Amino acid sequence: MERACKELELPAVQVRFWRSHLVTVPKVAPVSVFGIAPQQAAMINRDQWSIVGFNEDATIVDAPTFEVDAEVADRLDEAVRWRFPQADMTRSQRTACVKVDYTEHTGSARSLNIRMLPLGESAVVVLPGKMTEAPYSANVVASHVFSVLGQRNVTRRPMDSYDLITQGSH
């Protein structure tokens, strides 16, 4: 990011990198499970695999590295065994992921929400926060582009509708 801003002669953007961990195991339940307590395993299914992580695991790192912290991964393995005793840990895969946020002050609270930072007339930095928010980020960017071009009418998707979210889809 620093290099891109420098090469494009744009103002610097202050970002922080957060690393968290995931364990992938053969599918452990028919539906996803989410826990809100810190150090409690939360799981989402993807095809025949379950991806498990902690609700609150992110730690600040100096550089975006996918190096797995063995101590954190061990705690996550233990949380998986506790919550999903049927999990086949012999086929588990440990990974680390990196999230990024924008901050004006290094001590400010973490925010993994999407951020769009206009840096000039035709330059915008988009930080999707968590990668699960990338589709929403794409909508925000498309809306911004349409607005700059003078076209403010962007078709809303069903998932963007407050009514469908609050009343459920029928």
Secondary structure, DSSP 8 states (H G I E B T S, - for coil): -HHHHHHTT-----EEEEEEEEEEEE--SSS-B---STT-EEEEEETTEEEEEESS--EEESS------HHHHHHHHHHHHHH-TT--GGG-EEEEEEEEEE-SSTTS----S-EEEEEETTEEEEE-SSGGGHHHHHHHHHHHHHHHTT-------GGG-HHHHHH---
